[in-house]
Amino acid sequence: MSFAKTFLVLKVVVSAYARVRLYATAAAATADVARLFTVPPAAGTQHEVIMDMQLDSVYGSLSFVMSPVTPGANMDTSPADTIYYNITNLSGTTAAITVTLTALPLES
């Protein structure tokens, strides 16, 4: 997804219950695909997970205002305006999930 080289995530909105993860590199997104939400990324490692949030029936909302805001950056060898992500549908029905990120680009 085209985004910005560096940014601050201010708000996340999903069209149905979902888990939304953002990553600094494609390799990080691939390596993290099987990690459960209840298992945090390994402390003290360069896991490159920018954000991992779950908007579901427990939380009871399809939107979340980040407080504090979440900083992120593309960390490819040549930084680009691409952000990598994994989205998991938690709605219980087969449907495409739309994710809307309200973000402040810091470097494009």
C-alpha positions in Angstrom: 0.0 0.0 0.0 1.4 3.4 -0.9 1.6 5.6 2.2 4.6 7.7 3.3 8.2 6.9 4.2 7.6 8.0 7.8 4.2 8.7 9.5 2.1 8.9 12.7 -1.0 6.8 12.8 -3.8 8.8 14.5 -6.9 6.6 14.0 -7.9 3.2 12.6 -11.3 2.3 11.3 -12.3 -1.1 9.9 -15.5 -2.1 8.0 -15.9 -5.2 10.1 -14.2 -6.8 13.1 -10.6 -7.3 12.2 -6.9 -7.5 13.3 -4.7 -4.9 11.7 -0.9 -5.2 11.7 1.5 -2.8 10.1 5.2 -3.5 9.4 8.4 -1.8 8.4 9.4 -4.4 5.8 7.8 -7.1 3.6 10.0 -9.7 5.3 8.6 -8.7 8.7 5.1 -9.1 7.5 5.8 -12.5 6.2 7.7 -13.7 9.3 4.9 -12.5 11.6 1.9 -13.9 9.8 1.4 -16.8 12.2 1.9 -15.0 15.5 -1.2 -14.9 17.7 -2.6 -11.6 18.9 -2.0 -12.7 22.5 1.7 -13.2 21.9 3.7 -10.0 21.7 6.6 -9.7 19.3 9.8 -10.9 21.0 11.2 -8.2 23.3 14.6 -6.9 22.4 14.5 -8.1 18.8 14.2 -6.1 15.6 10.7 -7.5 14.8 9.7 -4.5 12.7 6.1 -4.6 13.9 4.8 -1.0 13.8 1.3 -1.7 15.1 -0.8 -4.7 16.0 -4.4 -4.0 17.0 -7.6 -6.1 17.2 -11.0 -4.4 16.8 -13.5 -7.1 17.7 -16.6 -7.9 19.7 -14.5 -7.7 23.0 -13.5 -4.1 22.2 -17.0 -3.5 20.7 -16.0 -0.9 18.2 -14.9 -0.6 14.6 -12.7 2.5 15.2 -9.9 3.3 17.5 -8.2 6.7 18.2 -4.5 6.1 18.9 -3.4 7.7 22.1 -0.6 8.1 22.1 -0.2 8.2 18.3 1.8 5.3 16.7 5.0 6.3 14.8 6.0 4.2 11.8 8.5 4.0 8.9 9.3 2.0 5.8 12.7 0.4 6.5 13.5 -1.1 3.1 17.1 -0.8 2.0 15.9 2.2 0.0 13.0 3.6 2.0 9.9 4.1 -0.1 6.3 5.3 0.5 5.1 1.7 1.0 3.8 0.2 4.2 3.3 -3.5 4.6 0.4 -5.0 6.4 -1.6 -8.2 7.4 -5.3 -7.9 7.9 -7.3 -10.8 9.5 -11.1 -10.9 9.2 -12.6 -11.5 12.7 -16.2 -10.8 11.8 -17.3 -14.5 11.5 -18.5 -14.0 8.0 -16.6 -14.1 4.7 -16.2 -10.5 3.6 -13.5 -8.1 2.4 -12.3 -5.8 5.2 -11.7 -2.2 4.4 -9.2 -0.4 6.7 -9.0 3.3 6.9 -5.9 4.8 8.5 -5.9 8.5 9.5 -2.3 9.3 9.6 0.1 12.3 9.5 2.8 11.8 6.8 6.2 13.0 8.1 8.2 12.2 5.0 6.8 11.3 1.6 
